Amino acid sequence: MEYGKVSVLLTYADEKLEGMVVVAEGVNNIKVQTDIISAAEAVTGLGKHKIKVYEMKGEKGGNIVGEESKYGEN
């Protein structure tokens, strides 16, 4: 099975996990988004309202669809 690229950002406050952002290839499918959120909930204990999933855009990856890079690469 082949998987796409994934980047994960975790946010902390006072050393406590507060949120998670997942940027990945192929998450434009709602079933894939739901599966990622469910897995993240199970692993981290975060509520789904604290987990955001975005589609990775471009060959280089790293940019969220619709987001402007501060380096001008979109």
N, CA and C atoms as an extended XYZ file, in Angstrom:
222
Properties=species:S:1:pos:R:3:atomname:S:1:resname:S:1:resid:I:1 pbc="F F F"
N         0.841       -1.172        0.000 N   MET     1
C         0.000        0.000        0.000 CA  MET     1
C         0.891        1.241        0.000 C   MET     1
N         0.529        2.232       -0.796 N   GLU     2
C         1.299        3.455       -0.898 CA  GLU     2
C         0.580        4.578       -0.170 C   GLU     2
N         1.339        5.344        0.598 N   TYR     3
C         0.791        6.472        1.333 CA  TYR     3
C         1.373        7.759        0.792 C   TYR     3
N         0.621        8.855        0.932 N   GLY     4
C         1.100       10.151        0.500 CA  GLY     4
C         1.871       10.852        1.602 C   GLY     4
N         2.281       12.074        1.307 N   LYS     5
C         3.027       12.886        2.268 CA  LYS     5
C         2.088       13.410        3.348 C   LYS     5
N         2.626       13.519        4.561 N   VAL     6
C         1.856       14.018        5.700 CA  VAL     6
C         2.753       14.907        6.553 C   VAL     6
N         2.210       16.039        6.985 N   SER     7
C         2.874       16.895        7.969 CA  SER     7
C         1.908       17.080        9.132 C   SER     7
N         2.456       17.071       10.352 N   VAL     8
C         1.624       17.223       11.543 CA  VAL     8
C         2.201       18.333       12.407 C   VAL     8
N         1.330       19.218       12.863 N   LEU     9
C         1.710       20.284       13.782 CA  LEU     9
C         0.927       20.078       15.067 C   LEU     9
N         1.629       19.997       16.187 N   LEU    10
C         0.995       19.866       17.492 CA  LEU    10
C         1.152       21.176       18.238 C   LEU    10
N         0.094       21.628       18.894 N   THR    11
C         0.181       22.851       19.684 CA  THR    11
C         0.044       22.505       21.166 C   THR    11
N         0.869       23.158       21.965 N   TYR    12
C         0.903       22.907       23.404 CA  TYR    12
C         0.699       24.214       24.171 C   TYR    12
N         0.106       24.103       25.356 N   ALA    13
C         0.016       25.206       26.314 CA  ALA    13
C         0.374       24.623       27.670 C   ALA    13
N         1.374       25.191       28.295 N   ASP    14
C         1.840       24.684       29.597 CA  ASP    14
C         2.119       23.186       29.545 C   ASP    14
N         2.806       22.765       28.490 N   GLU    15
C         3.209       21.366       28.277 CA  GLU    15
C         2.033       20.397       28.101 C   GLU    15
N         0.834       20.919       27.871 N   LYS    16
C        -0.348       20.082       27.628 CA  LYS    16
C        -0.743       20.211       26.157 C   LYS    16
N        -0.977       19.080       25.511 N   LEU    17
C        -1.387       19.084       24.115 CA  LEU    17
C        -2.748       19.755       23.984 C   LEU    17
N        -2.814       20.787       23.144 N   GLU    18
C        -4.043       21.565       22.989 CA  GLU    18
C        -4.693       21.427       21.616 C   GLU    18
N        -3.919       21.064       20.594 N   GLY    19
C        -4.493       20.988       19.264 CA  GLY    19
C        -3.566       20.309       18.281 C   GLY    19
N        -4.137       19.962       17.121 N   MET    20
C        -3.378       19.255       16.096 CA  MET    20
C        -3.849       19.704       14.715 C   MET    20
N        -2.876       19.952       13.830 N   VAL    21
C        -3.169       20.243       12.429 CA  VAL    21
C        -2.465       19.182       11.602 C   VAL    21
N        -3.217       18.550       10.715 N   VAL    22
C        -2.668       17.536        9.811 CA  VAL    22
C        -2.815       18.068        8.394 C   VAL    22
N        -1.706       18.112        7.663 N   VAL    23
C        -1.714       18.504        6.253 CA  VAL    23
C        -1.216       17.292        5.481 C   VAL    23
N        -2.066       16.762        4.586 N   ALA    24
C        -1.723       15.505        3.927 CA  ALA    24
C        -2.252       15.461        2.499 C   ALA    24
N        -1.589       14.644        1.698 N   GLU    25
C        -2.060       14.406        0.334 CA  GLU    25
C        -3.299       13.506        0.385 C   GLU    25
N        -4.245       13.762       -0.485 N   GLY    26
C        -5.390       12.874       -0.642 CA  GLY    26
C        -6.509       13.034        0.370 C   GLY    26
N        -6.478       14.092        1.171 N   VAL    27
C        -7.526       14.240        2.179 CA  VAL    27
C        -8.707       15.076        1.683 C   VAL    27
N        -8.799       15.274        0.377 N   ASN    28
C        -9.974       15.940       -0.165 CA  ASN    28
C       -11.190       15.019       -0.111 C   ASN    28
N       -10.977       13.753        0.187 N   ASN    29
C       -12.042       12.764        0.370 CA  ASN    29
C       -12.512       12.823        1.819 C   ASN    29
N       -13.812       13.057        2.039 N   ILE    30
C       -14.352       13.220        3.392 CA  ILE    30
C       -14.152       11.970        4.254 C   ILE    30
N       -14.189       10.784        3.664 N   LYS    31
C       -13.970        9.541        4.414 CA  LYS    31
C       -12.541        9.496        4.949 C   LYS    31
N       -11.580        9.901        4.135 N   VAL    32
C       -10.183        9.928        4.562 CA  VAL    32
C       -10.011       10.947        5.690 C   VAL    32
N       -10.622       12.130        5.560 N   GLN    33
C       -10.552       13.144        6.618 CA  GLN    33
C       -11.116       12.607        7.930 C   GLN    33
N       -12.272       11.961        7.851 N   THR    34
C       -12.914       11.400        9.043 CA  THR    34
C       -12.044       10.332        9.686 C   THR    34
N       -11.437        9.478        8.883 N   ASP    35
C       -10.553        8.428        9.418 CA  ASP    35
C        -9.329        9.029       10.107 C   ASP    35
N        -8.756       10.069        9.522 N   ILE    36
C        -7.588       10.723       10.124 CA  ILE    36
C        -7.972       11.362       11.455 C   ILE    36
N        -9.104       12.048       11.485 N   ILE    37
C        -9.561       12.681       12.730 CA  ILE    37
C        -9.828       11.636       13.795 C   ILE    37
N       -10.471       10.531       13.436 N   SER    38
C       -10.746        9.458       14.401 CA  SER    38
C        -9.463        8.856       14.957 C   SER    38
N        -8.484        8.648       14.088 N   ALA    39
C        -7.201        8.101       14.536 CA  ALA    39
C        -6.488        9.085       15.451 C   ALA    39
N        -6.503       10.360       15.086 N   ALA    40
C        -5.847       11.382       15.910 CA  ALA    40
C        -6.525       11.492       17.278 C   ALA    40
N        -7.855       11.404       17.313 N   GLU    41
C        -8.585       11.420       18.583 CA  GLU    41
C        -8.158       10.258       19.473 C   GLU    41
N        -8.077        9.080       18.875 N   ALA    42
C        -7.723        7.879       19.632 CA  ALA    42
C        -6.308        7.946       20.194 C   ALA    42
N        -5.392        8.474       19.409 N   VAL    43
C        -3.991        8.516       19.827 CA  VAL    43
C        -3.717        9.643       20.821 C   VAL    43
N        -4.328       10.805       20.608 N   THR    44
C        -3.994       11.983       21.414 CA  THR    44
C        -4.968       12.265       22.556 C   THR    44
N        -6.195       11.781       22.436 N   GLY    45
C        -7.213       12.111       23.431 CA  GLY    45
C        -7.857       13.472       23.204 C   GLY    45
N        -7.469       14.156       22.126 N   LEU    46
C        -8.066       15.451       21.794 CA  LEU    46
C        -9.483       15.251       21.258 C   LEU    46
N       -10.341       16.230       21.457 N   GLY    47
C       -11.661       16.226       20.840 CA  GLY    47
C       -11.552       16.596       19.377 C   GLY    47
N       -12.518       16.157       18.567 N   LYS    48
C       -12.421       16.449       17.133 CA  LYS    48
C       -12.430       17.933       16.819 C   LYS    48
N       -12.989       18.755       17.701 N   HIS    49
C       -12.986       20.202       17.467 CA  HIS    49
C       -11.587       20.800       17.616 C   HIS    49
N       -10.627       20.027       18.127 N   LYS    50
C        -9.252       20.503       18.280 CA  LYS    50
C        -8.304       19.889       17.255 C   LYS    50
N        -8.867       19.179       16.264 N   ILE    51
C        -8.072       18.538       15.213 CA  ILE    51
C        -8.553       19.066       13.870 C   ILE    51
N        -7.656       19.621       13.092 N   LYS    52
C        -7.979       20.136       11.760 CA  LYS    52
C        -7.173       19.381       10.718 C   LYS    52
N        -7.822       19.049        9.605 N   VAL    53
C        -7.179       18.309        8.522 CA  VAL    53
C        -7.319       19.117        7.242 C   VAL    53
N        -6.187       19.318        6.544 N   TYR    54
C        -6.167       20.088        5.308 CA  TYR    54
C        -5.458       19.310        4.208 C   TYR    54
N        -5.851       19.577        2.978 N   GLU    55
C        -5.236       18.967        1.796 CA  GLU    55
C        -3.881       19.609        1.526 C   GLU    55
N        -2.856       18.781        1.296 N   MET    56
C        -1.540       19.278        0.914 CA  MET    56
C        -1.576       19.611       -0.573 C   MET    56
N        -0.956       20.711       -0.929 N   LYS    57
C        -1.004       21.191       -2.304 CA  LYS    57
C         0.400       21.260       -2.887 C   LYS    57
N         0.551       20.885       -4.128 N   GLY    58
C         1.811       21.046       -4.843 CA  GLY    58
C         2.774       19.898       -4.646 C   GLY    58
N         3.737       19.818       -5.548 N   GLU    59
C         4.736       18.752       -5.496 CA  GLU    59
C         5.650       18.880       -4.286 C   GLU    59
N         5.948       20.107       -3.891 N   LYS    60
C         6.830       20.324       -2.756 CA  LYS    60
C         6.136       19.993       -1.444 C   LYS    60
N         4.798       20.088       -1.436 N   GLY    61
C         4.056       19.860       -0.204 CA  GLY    61
C         4.234       21.022        0.744 C   GLY    61
N         3.619       20.909        1.905 N   GLY    62
C         3.809       21.891        2.949 CA  GLY    62
C         2.824       23.036        2.969 C   GLY    62
N         2.217       23.394        1.839 N   ASN    63
C         1.254       24.487        1.827 CA  ASN    63
C        -0.164       23.940        1.846 C   ASN    63
N        -0.999       24.594        2.596 N   ILE    64
C        -2.404       24.214        2.674 CA  ILE    64
C        -3.116       24.841        1.485 C   ILE    64
N        -4.062       24.127        0.907 N   VAL    65
C        -4.839       24.664       -0.211 CA  VAL    65
C        -5.452       25.982        0.214 C   VAL    65
N        -5.264       27.007       -0.610 N   GLY    66
C        -5.846       28.314       -0.333 CA  GLY    66
C        -5.027       29.172        0.602 C   GLY    66
N        -3.967       28.656        1.168 N   GLU    67
C        -3.122       29.429        2.078 CA  GLU    67
C        -1.937       29.992        1.306 C   GLU    67
N        -1.578       31.209        1.578 N   GLU    68
C        -0.443       31.869        0.945 CA  GLU    68
C         0.807       31.609        1.775 C   GLU    68
N         1.850       31.157        1.132 N   SER    69
C         3.129       30.940        1.825 CA  SER    69
C         3.792       32.283        2.071 C   SER    69
N         4.418       32.451        3.237 N   LYS    70
C         5.118       33.695        3.514 CA  LYS    70
C         6.375       33.827        2.665 C   LYS    70
N         6.781       32.753        1.999 N   TYR    71
C         7.956       32.779        1.144 CA  TYR    71
C         7.599       32.932       -0.331 C   TYR    71
N         6.317       33.130       -0.639 N   GLY    72
C         5.884       33.344       -1.996 CA  GLY    72
C         5.753       32.079       -2.818 C   GLY    72
N         5.949       30.908       -2.223 N   GLU    73
C         5.789       29.637       -2.938 CA  GLU    73
C         4.432       29.081       -2.582 C   GLU    73
N         3.550       29.024       -3.536 N   ASN    74
C         2.211       28.521       -3.242 CA  ASN    74
C         1.824       27.399       -4.106 C   ASN    74
